[in-house]
Amino acid sequence: MVSWRPDIRAAVISRTRINLHRKIVKHAAFTGQYPVAVLSDCVVYAADGISPLDFLPSSGVGITWVVVGGAGAAAQQKP
């Protein structure tokens, strides 16, 4: 039996928005970059270059931090 639970739906959407906001604030604190647009499940940032890799923050030692599917960060060497 499937039942419609608007309270559970609202709680899931609320939690998702809170987590997205936390990621935006954490990214802004680390890089100083703020989003240009925020949709329900993605964030759009402006980049200085034409490549998406120009946007990714670097730690200064050739390592770029990439958030993969919101599950965590993975290190990637910049060429």
All heavy atoms as a GROMACS GRO file, in nm:
protein
  589
    1MET      N    1   0.083  -0.118   0.000
    1MET     CA    2   0.000   0.000   0.000
    1MET      C    3   0.088   0.125   0.000
    1MET      O    4   0.178   0.139   0.081
    1MET     CB    5  -0.089  -0.001   0.124
    1MET     CG    6  -0.176   0.120   0.133
    1MET     SD    7  -0.285   0.099   0.274
    1MET     CE    8  -0.307   0.266   0.317
    2VAL      N    9   0.064   0.212  -0.094
    2VAL     CA   10   0.139   0.336  -0.105
    2VAL      C   11   0.050   0.450  -0.056
    2VAL      O   12  -0.065   0.462  -0.096
    2VAL     CB   13   0.182   0.361  -0.252
    2VAL    CG1   14   0.254   0.492  -0.263
    2VAL    CG2   15   0.266   0.246  -0.301
    3SER      N   16   0.105   0.530   0.029
    3SER     CA   17   0.028   0.645   0.078
    3SER      C   18   0.106   0.773   0.055
    3SER      O   19   0.229   0.774   0.055
    3SER     CB   20  -0.006   0.629   0.226
    3SER     OG   21   0.114   0.624   0.302
    4TRP      N   22   0.036   0.879   0.034
    4TRP     CA   23   0.098   1.009   0.010
    4TRP      C   24   0.120   1.076   0.143
    4TRP      O   25   0.028   1.094   0.221
    4TRP     CB   26   0.005   1.092  -0.079
    4TRP     CG   27   0.051   1.232  -0.096
    4TRP    CD1   28  -0.009   1.344  -0.048
    4TRP    CD2   29   0.166   1.277  -0.167
    4TRP    NE1   30   0.060   1.456  -0.082
    4TRP    CE2   31   0.170   1.417  -0.157
    4TRP    CE3   32   0.267   1.213  -0.237
    4TRP    CZ2   33   0.269   1.495  -0.214
    4TRP    CZ3   34   0.366   1.290  -0.293
    4TRP    CH2   35   0.366   1.429  -0.283
    5ARG      N   36   0.246   1.111   0.171
    5ARG     CA   37   0.280   1.176   0.296
    5ARG      C   38   0.346   1.310   0.267
    5ARG      O   39   0.468   1.318   0.248
    5ARG     CB   40   0.375   1.088   0.377
    5ARG     CG   41   0.319   0.957   0.427
    5ARG     CD   42   0.224   0.973   0.544
    5ARG     NE   43   0.280   1.053   0.650
    5ARG     CZ   44   0.342   1.005   0.758
    5ARG    NH1   45   0.356   0.875   0.773
    5ARG    NH2   46   0.389   1.086   0.851
    6PRO      N   47   0.269   1.416   0.258
    6PRO     CA   48   0.327   1.547   0.228
    6PRO      C   49   0.426   1.595   0.333
    6PRO      O   50   0.519   1.667   0.303
    6PRO     CB   51   0.206   1.640   0.219
    6PRO     CG   52   0.088   1.564   0.264
    6PRO     CD   53   0.125   1.421   0.272
    7ASP      N   54   0.410   1.552   0.457
    7ASP     CA   55   0.502   1.592   0.562
    7ASP      C   56   0.641   1.530   0.540
    7ASP      O   57   0.744   1.597   0.558
    7ASP     CB   58   0.448   1.557   0.699
    7ASP     CG   59   0.416   1.408   0.714
    7ASP    OD1   60   0.381   1.344   0.613
    7ASP    OD2   61   0.426   1.357   0.828
    8ILE      N   62   0.644   1.404   0.497
    8ILE     CA   63   0.772   1.340   0.470
    8ILE      C   64   0.838   1.403   0.347
    8ILE      O   65   0.958   1.428   0.345
    8ILE     CB   66   0.755   1.188   0.451
    8ILE    CG1   67   0.712   1.125   0.584
    8ILE    CG2   68   0.884   1.124   0.401
    8ILE    CD1   69   0.680   0.977   0.575
    9ARG      N   70   0.759   1.431   0.244
    9ARG     CA   71   0.812   1.497   0.124
    9ARG      C   72   0.871   1.633   0.160
    9ARG      O   73   0.981   1.668   0.118
    9ARG     CB   74   0.701   1.515   0.021
    9ARG     CG   75   0.747   1.583  -0.106
    9ARG     CD   76   0.631   1.598  -0.205
    9ARG     NE   77   0.675   1.657  -0.329
    9ARG     CZ   78   0.682   1.788  -0.351
    9ARG    NH1   79   0.646   1.874  -0.258
    9ARG    NH2   80   0.724   1.834  -0.467
   10ALA      N   81   0.801   1.711   0.242
   10ALA     CA   82   0.851   1.842   0.283
   10ALA      C   83   0.979   1.830   0.364
   10ALA      O   84   1.072   1.911   0.348
   10ALA     CB   85   0.744   1.917   0.362
   11ALA      N   86   0.989   1.729   0.449
   11ALA     CA   87   1.109   1.708   0.529
   11ALA      C   88   1.229   1.672   0.442
   11ALA      O   89   1.341   1.721   0.464
   11ALA     CB   90   1.085   1.599   0.633
   12VAL      N   91   1.208   1.589   0.341
   12VAL     CA   92   1.317   1.549   0.249
   12VAL      C   93   1.364   1.671   0.169
   12VAL      O   94   1.485   1.694   0.155
   12VAL     CB   95   1.271   1.434   0.157
   12VAL    CG1   96   1.371   1.411   0.046
   12VAL    CG2   97   1.249   1.308   0.237
   13ILE      N   98   1.272   1.748   0.116
   13ILE     CA   99   1.308   1.867   0.038
   13ILE      C  100   1.381   1.968   0.126
   13ILE      O  101   1.482   2.026   0.087
   13ILE     CB  102   1.184   1.929  -0.028
   13ILE    CG1  103   1.131   1.836  -0.136
   13ILE    CG2  104   1.214   2.067  -0.084
   13ILE    CD1  105   0.997   1.877  -0.194
   14SER      N  106   1.334   1.986   0.247
   14SER     CA  107   1.397   2.079   0.340
   14SER      C  108   1.540   2.036   0.372
   14SER      O  109   1.632   2.118   0.371
   14SER     CB  110   1.315   2.088   0.468
   14SER     OG  111   1.382   2.165   0.564
   15ARG      N  112   1.560   1.909   0.399
   15ARG     CA  113   1.693   1.858   0.432
   15ARG      C  114   1.788   1.874   0.314
   15ARG      O  115   1.905   1.909   0.330
   15ARG     CB  116   1.681   1.711   0.472
   15ARG     CG  117   1.811   1.651   0.517
   15ARG     CD  118   1.872   1.736   0.621
   15ARG     NE  119   1.908   1.656   0.735
   15ARG     CZ  120   1.962   1.707   0.842
   15ARG    NH1  121   1.982   1.835   0.851
   15ARG    NH2  122   1.996   1.631   0.941
   16THR      N  123   1.738   1.850   0.194
   16THR     CA  124   1.820   1.867   0.073
   16THR      C  125   1.862   2.011   0.055
   16THR      O  126   1.977   2.041   0.023
   16THR     CB  127   1.742   1.816  -0.050
   16THR    OG1  128   1.705   1.681  -0.029
   16THR    CG2  129   1.826   1.827  -0.175
   17ARG      N  130   1.770   2.103   0.075
   17ARG     CA  131   1.802   2.246   0.063
   17ARG      C  132   1.904   2.290   0.168
   17ARG      O  133   1.995   2.366   0.138
   17ARG     CB  134   1.675   2.330   0.076
   17ARG     CG  135   1.587   2.323  -0.044
   17ARG     CD  136   1.466   2.411  -0.026
   17ARG     NE  137   1.378   2.400  -0.141
   17ARG     CZ  138   1.253   2.442  -0.143
   17ARG    NH1  139   1.201   2.499  -0.036
   17ARG    NH2  140   1.181   2.430  -0.251
   18ILE      N  141   1.888   2.241   0.289
   18ILE     CA  142   1.983   2.274   0.396
   18ILE      C  143   2.122   2.224   0.362
   18ILE      O  144   2.221   2.297   0.376
   18ILE     CB  145   1.934   2.217   0.530
   18ILE    CG1  146   1.812   2.292   0.579
   18ILE    CG2  147   2.045   2.221   0.635
   18ILE    CD1  148   1.741   2.226   0.694
   19ASN      N  149   2.132   2.100   0.316
   19ASN     CA  150   2.262   2.044   0.280
   19ASN      C  151   2.326   2.120   0.164
   19ASN      O  152   2.447   2.145   0.165
   19ASN     CB  153   2.249   1.896   0.246
   19ASN     CG  154   2.224   1.812   0.369
   19ASN    OD1  155   2.255   1.852   0.481
   19ASN    ND2  156   2.166   1.695   0.349
   20LEU      N  157   2.246   2.158   0.064
   20LEU     CA  158   2.299   2.236  -0.048
   20LEU      C  159   2.348   2.371   0.001
   20LEU      O  160   2.456   2.416  -0.039
   20LEU     CB  161   2.191   2.253  -0.156
   20LEU     CG  162   2.234   2.329  -0.281
   20LEU    CD1  163   2.349   2.255  -0.352
   20LEU    CD2  164   2.116   2.346  -0.375
   21HIS      N  165   2.274   2.435   0.089
   21HIS     CA  166   2.316   2.565   0.142
   21HIS      C  167   2.446   2.551   0.220
   21HIS      O  168   2.536   2.636   0.208
   21HIS     CB  169   2.206   2.623   0.231
   21HIS     CG  170   2.240   2.759   0.284
   21HIS    ND1  171   2.292   2.776   0.409
   21HIS    CD2  172   2.231   2.882   0.227
   21HIS    CE1  173   2.315   2.906   0.428
   21HIS    NE2  174   2.278   2.971   0.319
   22ARG      N  175   2.460   2.446   0.298
   22ARG     CA  176   2.585   2.423   0.373
   22ARG      C  177   2.704   2.406   0.279
   22ARG      O  178   2.813   2.457   0.304
   22ARG     CB  179   2.571   2.301   0.462
   22ARG     CG  180   2.483   2.325   0.581
   22ARG     CD  181   2.472   2.202   0.667
   22ARG     NE  182   2.384   2.230   0.780
   22ARG     CZ  183   2.314   2.140   0.844
   22ARG    NH1  184   2.322   2.013   0.807
   22ARG    NH2  185   2.238   2.171   0.944
   23LYS      N  186   2.683   2.334   0.168
   23LYS     CA  187   2.792   2.316   0.071
   23LYS      C  188   2.828   2.448   0.005
   23LYS      O  189   2.946   2.475  -0.020
   23LYS     CB  190   2.751   2.214  -0.035
   23LYS     CG  191   2.746   2.074   0.018
   23LYS     CD  192   2.697   1.977  -0.088
   23LYS     CE  193   2.679   1.839  -0.031
   23LYS     NZ  194   2.632   1.743  -0.131
   24ILE      N  195   2.728   2.532  -0.026
   24ILE     CA  196   2.754   2.663  -0.086
   24ILE      C  197   2.835   2.749   0.010
   24ILE      O  198   2.933   2.813  -0.030
   24ILE     CB  199   2.622   2.732  -0.125
   24ILE    CG1  200   2.555   2.659  -0.241
   24ILE    CG2  201   2.645   2.878  -0.160
   24ILE    CD1  202   2.414   2.705  -0.270
   25VAL      N  203   2.797   2.752   0.137
   25VAL     CA  204   2.868   2.833   0.237
   25VAL      C  205   3.011   2.782   0.256
   25VAL      O  206   3.106   2.861   0.263
   25VAL     CB  207   2.790   2.833   0.370
   25VAL    CG1  208   2.872   2.895   0.481
   25VAL    CG2  209   2.658   2.906   0.353
   26LYS      N  210   3.028   2.650   0.261
   26LYS     CA  211   3.161   2.593   0.277
   26LYS      C  212   3.250   2.626   0.157
   26LYS      O  213   3.367   2.661   0.172
   26LYS     CB  214   3.149   2.441   0.294
   26LYS     CG  215   3.279   2.372   0.325
   26LYS     CD  216   3.256   2.224   0.349
   26LYS     CE  217   3.385   2.153   0.381
   26LYS     NZ  218   3.363   2.009   0.402
   27HIS      N  219   3.193   2.616   0.037
   27HIS     CA  220   3.269   2.648  -0.084
   27HIS      C  221   3.305   2.797  -0.086
   27HIS      O  222   3.418   2.834  -0.122
   27HIS     CB  223   3.188   2.612  -0.208
   27HIS     CG  224   3.258   2.642  -0.336
   27HIS    ND1  225   3.353   2.558  -0.388
   27HIS    CD2  226   3.250   2.746  -0.421
   27HIS    CE1  227   3.401   2.610  -0.501
   27HIS    NE2  228   3.338   2.724  -0.522
   28ALA      N  229   3.213   2.883  -0.046
   28ALA     CA  230   3.239   3.028  -0.043
   28ALA      C  231   3.348   3.061   0.057
   28ALA      O  232   3.433   3.146   0.031
   28ALA     CB  233   3.111   3.104  -0.011
   29ALA      N  234   3.349   2.995   0.172
   29ALA     CA  235   3.453   3.020   0.271
   29ALA      C  236   3.590   2.975   0.222
   29ALA      O  237   3.691   3.038   0.251
   29ALA     CB  238   3.418   2.947   0.401
   30PHE      N  239   3.594   2.866   0.145
   30PHE     CA  240   3.720   2.812   0.096
   30PHE      C  241   3.774   2.891  -0.023
   30PHE      O  242   3.894   2.914  -0.033
   30PHE     CB  243   3.701   2.664   0.057
   30PHE     CG  244   3.826   2.596   0.010
   30PHE    CD1  245   3.930   2.570   0.098
   30PHE    CD2  246   3.839   2.555  -0.120
   30PHE    CE1  247   4.045   2.507   0.056
   30PHE    CE2  248   3.953   2.492  -0.165
   30PHE     CZ  249   4.056   2.467  -0.076
   31THR      N  250   3.686   2.934  -0.114
   31THR     CA  251   3.731   2.996  -0.239
   31THR      C  252   3.695   3.144  -0.253
   31THR      O  253   3.752   3.212  -0.337
   31THR     CB  254   3.671   2.924  -0.360
   31THR    OG1  255   3.529   2.941  -0.358
   31THR    CG2  256   3.706   2.777  -0.360
   32GLY      N  257   3.595   3.191  -0.179
   32GLY     CA  258   3.548   3.328  -0.197
   32GLY      C  259   3.454   3.343  -0.316
   32GLY      O  260   3.415   3.454  -0.350
   33GLN      N  261   3.416   3.233  -0.378
   33GLN     CA  262   3.324   3.236  -0.492
   33GLN      C  263   3.182   3.208  -0.446
   33GLN      O  264   3.158   3.117  -0.367
   33GLN     CB  265   3.364   3.131  -0.596
   33GLN     CG  266   3.499   3.155  -0.658
   33GLN     CD  267   3.538   3.041  -0.750
   33GLN    OE1  268   3.506   2.926  -0.724
   33GLN    NE2  269   3.609   3.074  -0.856
   34TYR      N  270   3.090   3.288  -0.499
   34TYR     CA  271   2.949   3.270  -0.466
   34TYR      C  272   2.873   3.233  -0.593
   34TYR      O  273   2.912   3.270  -0.703
   34TYR     CB  274   2.893   3.398  -0.405
   34TYR     CG  275   2.952   3.425  -0.269
   34TYR    CD1  276   3.070   3.496  -0.254
   34TYR    CD2  277   2.891   3.374  -0.156
   34TYR    CE1  278   3.125   3.519  -0.130
   34TYR    CE2  279   2.946   3.396  -0.030
   34TYR     CZ  280   3.062   3.468  -0.017
   34TYR     OH  281   3.117   3.490   0.106
   35PRO      N  282   2.763   3.160  -0.580
   35PRO     CA  283   2.691   3.112  -0.699
   35PRO      C  284   2.621   3.224  -0.775
   35PRO      O  285   2.581   3.326  -0.718
   35PRO     CB  286   2.589   3.014  -0.642
   35PRO     CG  287   2.575   3.048  -0.500
   35PRO     CD  288   2.703   3.110  -0.457
   36VAL      N  289   2.610   3.204  -0.906
   36VAL     CA  290   2.535   3.294  -0.993
   36VAL      C  291   2.389   3.253  -0.992
   36VAL      O  292   2.299   3.337  -0.993
   36VAL     CB  293   2.593   3.287  -1.137
   36VAL    CG1  294   2.510   3.371  -1.232
   36VAL    CG2  295   2.736   3.331  -1.138
   37ALA      N  296   2.363   3.123  -0.987
   37ALA     CA  297   2.226   3.072  -0.985
   37ALA      C  298   2.223   2.943  -0.903
   37ALA      O  299   2.320   2.867  -0.900
   37ALA     CB  300   2.179   3.044  -1.127
   38VAL      N  301   2.110   2.920  -0.838
   38VAL     CA  302   2.088   2.798  -0.761
   38VAL      C  303   1.955   2.740  -0.806
   38VAL      O  304   1.852   2.808  -0.802
   38VAL     CB  305   2.086   2.826  -0.610
   38VAL    CG1  306   2.061   2.697  -0.533
   38VAL    CG2  307   2.214   2.891  -0.564
   39LEU      N  308   1.959   2.615  -0.850
   39LEU     CA  309   1.837   2.544  -0.887
   39LEU      C  310   1.808   2.441  -0.778
   39LEU      O  311   1.874   2.440  -0.675
   39LEU     CB  312   1.854   2.480  -1.024
   39LEU     CG  313   1.882   2.579  -1.138
   39LEU    CD1  314   1.920   2.506  -1.264
   39LEU    CD2  315   1.762   2.667  -1.160
   40SER      N  316   1.715   2.355  -0.799
   40SER     CA  317   1.677   2.260  -0.694
   40SER      C  318   1.789   2.163  -0.658
   40SER      O  319   1.802   2.123  -0.543
   40SER     CB  320   1.553   2.183  -0.736
   40SER     OG  321   1.579   2.110  -0.854
   41ASP      N  322   1.869   2.124  -0.757
   41ASP     CA  323   1.974   2.025  -0.728
   41ASP      C  324   2.109   2.060  -0.789
   41ASP      O  325   2.195   1.974  -0.800
   41ASP     CB  326   1.930   1.887  -0.774
   41ASP     CG  327   1.907   1.881  -0.924
   41ASP    OD1  328   1.904   1.987  -0.987
   41ASP    OD2  329   1.893   1.770  -0.977
   42CYS      N  330   2.128   2.184  -0.830
   42CYS     CA  331   2.258   2.223  -0.884
   42CYS      C  332   2.286   2.370  -0.856
   42CYS      O  333   2.196   2.449  -0.832
   42CYS     CB  334   2.268   2.193  -1.033
   42CYS     SG  335   2.162   2.296  -1.134
   43VAL      N  336   2.413   2.404  -0.861
   43VAL     CA  337   2.458   2.540  -0.835
   43VAL      C  338   2.545   2.583  -0.952
   43VAL      O  339   2.630   2.507  -0.998
   43VAL     CB  340   2.539   2.547  -0.703
   43VAL    CG1  341   2.585   2.687  -0.674
   43VAL    CG2  342   2.456   2.494  -0.588
   44VAL      N  343   2.525   2.705  -1.001
   44VAL     CA  344   2.601   2.756  -1.116
   44VAL      C  345   2.695   2.866  -1.068
   44VAL      O  346   2.652   2.960  -1.002
   44VAL     CB  347   2.505   2.812  -1.224
   44VAL    CG1  348   2.584   2.867  -1.342
   44VAL    CG2  349   2.407   2.705  -1.268
   45TYR      N  350   2.823   2.851  -1.101
   45TYR     CA  351   2.925   2.950  -1.066
   45TYR      C  352   2.985   3.009  -1.194
   45TYR      O  353   2.993   2.942  -1.296
   45TYR     CB  354   3.038   2.885  -0.986
   45TYR     CG  355   2.999   2.843  -0.847
   45TYR    CD1  356   2.952   2.716  -0.822
   45TYR    CD2  357   3.009   2.931  -0.740
   45TYR    CE1  358   2.915   2.677  -0.693
   45TYR    CE2  359   2.973   2.893  -0.613
   45TYR     CZ  360   2.926   2.767  -0.590
   45TYR     OH  361   2.891   2.729  -0.464
   46ALA      N  362   3.030   3.133  -1.185
   46ALA     CA  363   3.101   3.196  -1.297
   46ALA      C  364   3.248   3.153  -1.291
   46ALA      O  365   3.305   3.138  -1.184
   46ALA     CB  366   3.091   3.347  -1.287
   47ALA      N  367   3.307   3.132  -1.408
   47ALA     CA  368   3.448   3.094  -1.416
   47ALA      C  369   3.525   3.198  -1.496
   47ALA      O  370   3.470   3.263  -1.585
   47ALA     CB  371   3.462   2.957  -1.482
   48ASP      N  372   3.653   3.214  -1.464
   48ASP     CA  373   3.737   3.310  -1.536
   48ASP      C  374   3.774   3.261  -1.675
   48ASP      O  375   3.793   3.340  -1.765
   48ASP     CB  376   3.865   3.338  -1.456
   48ASP     CG  377   3.835   3.412  -1.326
   48ASP    OD1  378   3.734   3.484  -1.321
   48ASP    OD2  379   3.912   3.395  -1.231
   49GLY      N  380   3.787   3.131  -1.692
   49GLY     CA  381   3.828   3.075  -1.820
   49GLY      C  382   3.713   3.006  -1.890
   49GLY      O  383   3.599   3.006  -1.843
   50ILE      N  384   3.745   2.944  -2.004
   50ILE     CA  385   3.641   2.876  -2.081
   50ILE      C  386   3.623   2.730  -2.042
   50ILE      O  387   3.524   2.669  -2.076
   50ILE     CB  388   3.670   2.886  -2.233
   50ILE    CG1  389   3.805   2.823  -2.266
   50ILE    CG2  390   3.664   3.029  -2.279
   50ILE    CD1  391   3.832   2.812  -2.414
   51SER      N  392   3.719   2.674  -1.970
   51SER     CA  393   3.712   2.534  -1.930
   51SER      C  394   3.646   2.522  -1.793
   51SER      O  395   3.670   2.605  -1.705
   51SER     CB  396   3.852   2.475  -1.923
   51SER     OG  397   3.849   2.348  -1.862
   52PRO      N  398   3.565   2.420  -1.772
   52PRO     CA  399   3.510   2.398  -1.638
   52PRO      C  400   3.618   2.375  -1.533
   52PRO      O  401   3.598   2.403  -1.416
   52PRO     CB  402   3.423   2.273  -1.654
   52PRO     CG  403   3.396   2.262  -1.799
   52PRO     CD  404   3.512   2.324  -1.868
   53LEU      N  405   3.734   2.328  -1.574
   53LEU     CA  406   3.842   2.305  -1.480
   53LEU      C  407   3.901   2.436  -1.426
   53LEU      O  408   3.965   2.436  -1.322
   53LEU     CB  409   3.952   2.221  -1.545
   53LEU     CG  410   3.911   2.079  -1.585
   53LEU    CD1  411   4.027   2.009  -1.656
   53LEU    CD2  412   3.866   2.000  -1.465
   54ASP      N  413   3.879   2.547  -1.496
   54ASP     CA  414   3.927   2.677  -1.449
   54ASP      C  415   3.855   2.721  -1.322
   54ASP      O  416   3.905   2.803  -1.247
   54ASP     CB  417   3.908   2.784  -1.557
   54ASP     CG  418   3.993   2.758  -1.679
   54ASP    OD1  419   4.100   2.696  -1.664
   54ASP    OD2  420   3.952   2.800  -1.789
   55PHE      N  421   3.738   2.667  -1.299
   55PHE     CA  422   3.658   2.704  -1.183
   55PHE      C  423   3.702   2.632  -1.056
   55PHE      O  424   3.692   2.686  -0.947
   55PHE     CB  425   3.510   2.673  -1.211
   55PHE     CG  426   3.426   2.663  -1.088
   55PHE    CD1  427   3.390   2.778  -1.020
   55PHE    CD2  428   3.388   2.542  -1.038
   55PHE    CE1  429   3.316   2.770  -0.904
   55PHE    CE2  430   3.313   2.533  -0.922
   55PHE     CZ  431   3.277   2.647  -0.855
   56LEU      N  432   3.752   2.510  -1.068
   56LEU     CA  433   3.781   2.428  -0.951
   56LEU      C  434   3.890   2.491  -0.865
   56LEU      O  435   3.992   2.535  -0.916
   56LEU     CB  436   3.823   2.288  -0.995
   56LEU     CG  437   3.716   2.209  -1.070
   56LEU    CD1  438   3.775   2.078  -1.120
   56LEU    CD2  439   3.597   2.184  -0.981
   57PRO      N  440   3.867   2.494  -0.733
   57PRO     CA  441   3.969   2.552  -0.645
   57PRO      C  442   4.092   2.464  -0.636
   57PRO      O  443   4.084   2.342  -0.649
   57PRO     CB  444   3.897   2.560  -0.510
   57PRO     CG  445   3.791   2.457  -0.517
   57PRO     CD  446   3.751   2.447  -0.661
   58SER      N  447   4.205   2.525  -0.613
   58SER     CA  448   4.330   2.453  -0.601
   58SER      C  449   4.389   2.480  -0.463
   58SER      O  450   4.374   2.588  -0.408
   58SER     CB  451   4.428   2.498  -0.709
   58SER     OG  452   4.553   2.436  -0.691
   59SER      N  453   4.457   2.382  -0.408
   59SER     CA  454   4.518   2.397  -0.276
   59SER      C  455   4.655   2.464  -0.284
   59SER      O  456   4.719   2.485  -0.183
   59SER     CB  457   4.531   2.261  -0.208
   59SER     OG  458   4.620   2.181  -0.281
   60GLY      N  459   4.703   2.493  -0.404
   60GLY     CA  460   4.832   2.558  -0.420
   60GLY      C  461   4.946   2.461  -0.442
   60GLY      O  462   5.057   2.502  -0.470
   61VAL      N  463   4.923   2.333  -0.429
   61VAL     CA  464   5.029   2.234  -0.449
   61VAL      C  465   4.995   2.142  -0.565
   61VAL      O  466   5.040   2.029  -0.570
   61VAL     CB  467   5.054   2.151  -0.320
   61VAL    CG1  468   5.115   2.236  -0.213
   61VAL    CG2  469   4.926   2.086  -0.273
   62GLY      N  470   4.912   2.189  -0.657
   62GLY     CA  471   4.880   2.110  -0.774
   62GLY      C  472   4.765   2.013  -0.756
   62GLY      O  473   4.740   1.930  -0.840
   63ILE      N  474   4.696   2.023  -0.643
   63ILE     CA  475   4.583   1.934  -0.618
   63ILE      C  476   4.455   2.014  -0.626
   63ILE      O  477   4.443   2.119  -0.564
   63ILE     CB  478   4.593   1.865  -0.482
   63ILE    CG1  479   4.718   1.776  -0.477
   63ILE    CG2  480   4.468   1.784  -0.451
   63ILE    CD1  481   4.744   1.712  -0.345
   64THR      N  482   4.360   1.966  -0.702
   64THR     CA  483   4.230   2.030  -0.716
   64THR      C  484   4.127   1.944  -0.644
   64THR      O  485   4.125   1.823  -0.661
   64THR     CB  486   4.191   2.042  -0.865
   64THR    OG1  487   4.291   2.118  -0.931
   64THR    CG2  488   4.058   2.112  -0.880
   65TRP      N  489   4.042   2.008  -0.566
   65TRP     CA  490   3.938   1.935  -0.495
   65TRP      C  491   3.811   1.935  -0.577
   65TRP      O  492   3.764   2.037  -0.621
   65TRP     CB  493   3.913   1.997  -0.358
   65TRP     CG  494   4.032   1.982  -0.272
   65TRP    CD1  495   4.128   2.075  -0.248
   65TRP    CD2  496   4.075   1.864  -0.206
   65TRP    NE1  497   4.226   2.024  -0.168
   65TRP    CE2  498   4.196   1.894  -0.142
   65TRP    CE3  499   4.024   1.736  -0.195
   65TRP    CZ2  500   4.264   1.800  -0.065
   65TRP    CZ3  501   4.092   1.644  -0.119
   65TRP    CH2  502   4.211   1.676  -0.055
   66VAL      N  503   3.756   1.816  -0.597
   66VAL     CA  504   3.637   1.798  -0.679
   66VAL      C  505   3.531   1.728  -0.595
   66VAL      O  506   3.556   1.623  -0.538
   66VAL     CB  507   3.667   1.712  -0.804
   66VAL    CG1  508   3.543   1.698  -0.890
   66VAL    CG2  509   3.782   1.772  -0.883
   67VAL      N  510   3.411   1.788  -0.587
   67VAL     CA  511   3.301   1.721  -0.518
   67VAL      C  512   3.234   1.628  -0.616
   67VAL      O  513   3.192   1.670  -0.724
   67VAL     CB  514   3.200   1.824  -0.463
   67VAL    CG1  515   3.082   1.753  -0.400
   67VAL    CG2  516   3.269   1.915  -0.362
   68VAL      N  517   3.226   1.501  -0.582
   68VAL     CA  518   3.172   1.400  -0.671
   68VAL      C  519   3.035   1.360  -0.620
   68VAL      O  520   3.023   1.295  -0.517
   68VAL     CB  521   3.265   1.277  -0.678
   68VAL    CG1  522   3.208   1.173  -0.772
   68VAL    CG2  523   3.404   1.319  -0.719
   69GLY      N  524   2.932   1.400  -0.692
   69GLY     CA  525   2.796   1.360  -0.658
   69GLY      C  526   2.751   1.398  -0.520
   69GLY      O  527   2.662   1.338  -0.465
   70GLY      N  528   2.816   1.497  -0.460
   70GLY     CA  529   2.779   1.539  -0.328
   70GLY      C  530   2.817   1.441  -0.218
   70GLY      O  531   2.790   1.464  -0.102
   71ALA      N  532   2.884   1.334  -0.254
   71ALA     CA  533   2.917   1.231  -0.155
   71ALA      C  534   3.047   1.262  -0.081
   71ALA      O  535   3.069   1.214   0.027
   71ALA     CB  536   2.928   1.095  -0.223
   72GLY      N  537   3.133   1.342  -0.138
   72GLY     CA  538   3.259   1.374  -0.073
   72GLY      C  539   3.356   1.435  -0.171
   72GLY      O  540   3.320   1.468  -0.283
   73ALA      N  541   3.478   1.454  -0.128
   73ALA     CA  542   3.577   1.517  -0.214
   73ALA      C  543   3.681   1.416  -0.258
   73ALA      O  544   3.718   1.326  -0.184
   73ALA     CB  545   3.644   1.630  -0.139
   74ALA      N  546   3.724   1.431  -0.380
   74ALA     CA  547   3.830   1.346  -0.434
   74ALA      C  548   3.940   1.436  -0.488
   74ALA      O  549   3.913   1.540  -0.544
   74ALA     CB  550   3.775   1.258  -0.546
   75ALA      N  551   4.062   1.398  -0.469
   75ALA     CA  552   4.174   1.479  -0.516
   75ALA      C  553   4.208   1.443  -0.660
   75ALA      O  554   4.202   1.327  -0.699
   75ALA     CB  555   4.297   1.457  -0.428
   76GLN      N  556   4.242   1.544  -0.738
   76GLN     CA  557   4.278   1.523  -0.878
   76GLN      C  558   4.396   1.613  -0.908
   76GLN      O  559   4.395   1.732  -0.876
   76GLN     CB  560   4.160   1.558  -0.967
   76GLN     CG  561   4.190   1.554  -1.114
   76GLN     CD  562   4.072   1.602  -1.198
   76GLN    OE1  563   3.965   1.630  -1.146
   76GLN    NE2  564   4.093   1.612  -1.325
   77GLN      N  565   4.501   1.559  -0.970
   77GLN     CA  566   4.617   1.639  -1.006
   77GLN      C  567   4.585   1.727  -1.125
   77GLN      O  568   4.527   1.683  -1.222
   77GLN     CB  569   4.735   1.547  -1.040
   77GLN     CG  570   4.792   1.473  -0.924
   77GLN     CD  571   4.869   1.563  -0.828
   77GLN    OE1  572   4.913   1.670  -0.865
   77GLN    NE2  573   4.881   1.519  -0.706
   78LYS      N  574   4.624   1.855  -1.116
   78LYS     CA  575   4.608   1.946  -1.228
   78LYS      C  576   4.724   1.925  -1.325
   78LYS      O  577   4.836   1.906  -1.282
   78LYS     CB  578   4.608   2.090  -1.181
   78LYS     CG  579   4.472   2.149  -1.165
   78LYS     CD  580   4.482   2.298  -1.147
   78LYS     CE  581   4.346   2.359  -1.161
   78LYS     NZ  582   4.350   2.502  -1.142
   79PRO      N  583   4.697   1.931  -1.455
   79PRO     CA  584   4.807   1.913  -1.550
   79PRO      C  585   4.901   2.032  -1.550
   79PRO      O  586   4.869   2.138  -1.516
   79PRO     CB  587   4.736   1.901  -1.684
   79PRO     CG  588   4.597   1.946  -1.664
   79PRO     CD  589   4.569   1.942  -1.518
   0.00000   0.00000   0.00000
